[in-house]
Amino acid sequence: MSVNVKTFSVALLKMTAEEGESCREKISKIILTLGRQHPEIIITSCHDYLCHRTMQTAPHSVVILESMVMIIKDNLDQLSHALAQKVIALAEIWMTMSAGAQAESQEAASNLLVTMSFRFRKEVVELMKKSLKQGILPHVYVVKTFTKLAVENVHGMVPLLKSILGTMIPVFVGVDQAELKSAFVSAVGSFAKSILIYLGNVEEAAEFNMTKDSFSSVFHSVYSLVLKVWLEKEASALTIPIVEALGYIIALLPKDTLEEELPRLFRSILSLYKKHPGHCSITECLCRVLEVAMEIKMKGLKAQVDNLLQSLHQQMCVLAGYDDHFAEKKILSCFEVLAPAYGDSIQKLILSQLKKTEQNTRVATLNVLKQLVISVSPQSERKAQIVAALKPLLQNKSSNLEKKLVAKVICVMAQQGYLEPEGGKAMVEFLIQECAAPIDSRTSVPSNNRPDQVTDEEVVTVCETVMYVITTAVKMEDILWPFLLQFVTTPQYTTASTTIYNCAAYLGKKKLQVGSERYFLTSSEDVNLPRAQALLTRLLVVSSCPYQGGGRGAAALRLMRVLSVNIHPATARGWEEELPSLVEELLTNSKESLVQREWEDKLLLVLSTSLNAIDDEEWTCQLANQIHSEIGIGNLSPQEKGFLYKSLGTVLRHTHAKQIKGQLSKMLVSVQHSESAEREGAALAIGFCAMTHFVETLSSLKEFAKSNHLKAKGFLNILGAKPDGDLAKSTLVLSYGNMAFYAPVELVLSTVETHILPAVFNLYTTTGQEKKSESGDATLKLSLIKAITQIASSLHANRQSVPLNLIRNKKLLTFMLDVIKAEPPELLQSPVRQLAMDACIQLIKLNIRTTRADTCQLIQACLTSTFSVLPPQLDNAKDMNGDTKVVATLYTQTMSSLEELLKQLLLQDLTPEGLQVILNQVEVWIISGEAHERESAMNMNLQLLTFYRQQLNVHHVAPANNLGTLIGRLMPRCADPSLPIRWMALDTLYTILAIQISYEGTDRDQQKEQLEILKAVREQLVNHDASVLFQTCYQIAEVIAKCLPHDQLTNLLFMSFKELSDQHLSCSSAAAALVKAIIERCGSELQDRVAEIIHMLRAQLESVAHQEVKRLVLRSIAILSSHNSSTVVSCLLTYPVPFGQVRQCHVASTGREH
């Protein structure tokens, strides 16, 4: 078998010279596979093949050599010594041949020798050393291979390197070839590096007695005879490689040589920066030289230090404008080496350089300072000097890059204990100021990706990160706590509140867990600490807008929980139970999903229960005063101020009456009435306060209504600006509504007619006497609607005791009707109509006695005001603000209010007649020419009928006798061009027939089977094919004919006749299908109405535009004739002659049937 393998392998090797590159790759894989199974045979075949073809340097020789390397790596232990000798000799020949040589094949041969050295090291080295003869230049690949051997086989080669170097030095003393010089420099550098690695891992070394001194003499020769000479004389091309080699060689030179050469070497290395500024290799060499100098305690180093430090700092300045972190790191390593012994010199340099104003100088100095702080243990004097020098850089005049570096320096200083209380507080304040600094959008993207262009966002991010890091540093705990609490209530740091709260919460929790006495706050010890009421107020108002500032609401609540005992001991238990769930709610929601009103209600509930637990009048009054102070802060949003007003109302509810009027008056004066959030908040505060102080609250409103705050005066009135007086009246109107809603019902009942409603309408009607803006009038109108809704809602629970006379009630309803009519029917810009309908719902619940005509008028106005509005998803025009989401929400809410109003009206008369009154108004819109109007009407029909079915009690209500008319109107819509309308029409028919079955109470099973047919055909309505749609409608018509009582068939037919002239062919065809199905099934039962049916059909055919529909109608007449032939013929003969076209068709159709 070995013969076959050898023969096959030789054939493969020959093919490598003949095929292309892709084929050679495949052949190589086959050779490798064979080599793993038969290594000796394949290696021998490769050797023999290459021995006879040493003059061929085509790419195929590289493939063979590389294959040999890979096979030998896997099977080196199996290789016989004899074959190894052959392979080594072959590799040496291919590596050193010059005629027609290619670098690829020489490189492959070199790699083969390196691979062989892992088992046959001495054989490889001895063979290569033969090439090193004085007076004869060695082949460059011999030197390169020695380099590889030293790097890849450290422990095997280091014991031999002294001998190899001894052989190489005489050879290279007089070498002039640049390539050989470069190879030699690389070799000796690699030798030195390998030796240092070897000596650094003595436990793995083969010879334990080796030290640096073992190699000092030979490297002294390398340095003095070769490298030193070349460094002084050679061109710059060889300078950097020599410097890189020196970095390793220097550690192996004798000590006396070092003492003599290091000063000169320092000067030489530093001079190289002139041609190669900031070059990493030069700095790396310098760093290693410094390490050696420090290790041997060089006597002359002190004299060199100042010059060295200045040069290194200068190089840092050069690199400050470039993004070369590796080079910077190497320079900082030099400072790190010198810092333990020459820290004072470095500090002196830093202190002098920090005074300079150039950015590059400051940036470089800050980097050096950071390294010094990390490298050197702090001393009291040094700490104070560094902190003092750093303080000027805390000013806002510094660039963003400087601020970023200052923050990093502060971070390491905090961890190393540099920040004493006073100095530390200044540093912390700097960090917080930068966390709260405004972000300029113009700096959001660095220009040209320059490293010196740091954005505002980067500075904020770094400072936030540093704050979190130093918070966890043990040495900073007593500096930060309770110092951080000073920033909680400071308005200018609002933007940084998330960071402040999280850090303070961490520290407070840690102090609390270990039982530290410093957890407890004493304002007497630190007058700068905020009072408990100030902390609570600030944390609550921040929590009210929880997703601002990176989620500061959750952070504020965590801090509240930690500070509970410090705010008031009575809150601890309650907050421990309540606040974690609120934090969790914030984490599981988002700004979009969290309902703001519900969230604020939960916070107010926490506040209310806390005040109940505290039960301290003085403390509560101080909290009210603190809330007033917080309201006066200018940087609060309207949403936050609105929440503060609600909080104030909650607090005042828990205080004594003597303070109420003054507090409420102060609040109403502070409200910015043009902001809806503030108006709503103040009005709710009035309502909360009225819960326990009704009389005082009512009196406060009256006094404010009489004050000058409701009048437009001064400069704004002269300019014709929008008067705030109208908007203040809006606040008052809302306040009366909230007062009625929240106050005890018995007090509301006694004052609603005499005080509340007169005051509300007086505020609204007197507005016309002043100059008012359109927006102010609209706001006041909205406020009045909301107030009436709340008043009616508060009275609903005790409607039996309502003293309102019925005329006034009707006037309120009439007012709402006028408001709805005044809204533009095709434009939805405000929630006026929605809120007006909500008010009508509450008024109707009070059982206002209205006529059926009043009800119809109200329904008609509401339908016109809503159905005409184009749904947002169909409106291609953008709204004024471009906020289509808001408009879509408003549209949905308006339609929902309409639905609830109609349901409430239905509840007032839950009978078939009451249902018919409402549906009669809706059905007009079912045949509208606009698809969205038909869809809205059809959906409303479906919802009302479903609601009627749910509320229906068949034992207390007489059966409906008007369902046939309704079905006749609805059924043709099963073929409406709009698919949603078809589906809703079918669902509505199903509901109507289900109601009818409930009335009848007999044969339900059979009729329910028919209803199931309606469900089954639902998906068929998707098909727009006219014939399929007609057949589906005919199936529906058959179900109707089977389920509807006979006494309602005539009404069904007469309404269907009207639908024959529908504008849509598909709908008129569906009506014709319904007529045909009814007559076909029940024609004999219509004998008494034949003449009337013929007469109506004859009249209706005059207006039918579609011939297909006419043919269907005539077919139905023929079917009717088959049931009542004599009656139909007699009826037709009564028409005058000559017959018109329609009458002729009648007769012809009847004749065909017979």
Disulfide bonds with the S-S distance in Angstrom:
none
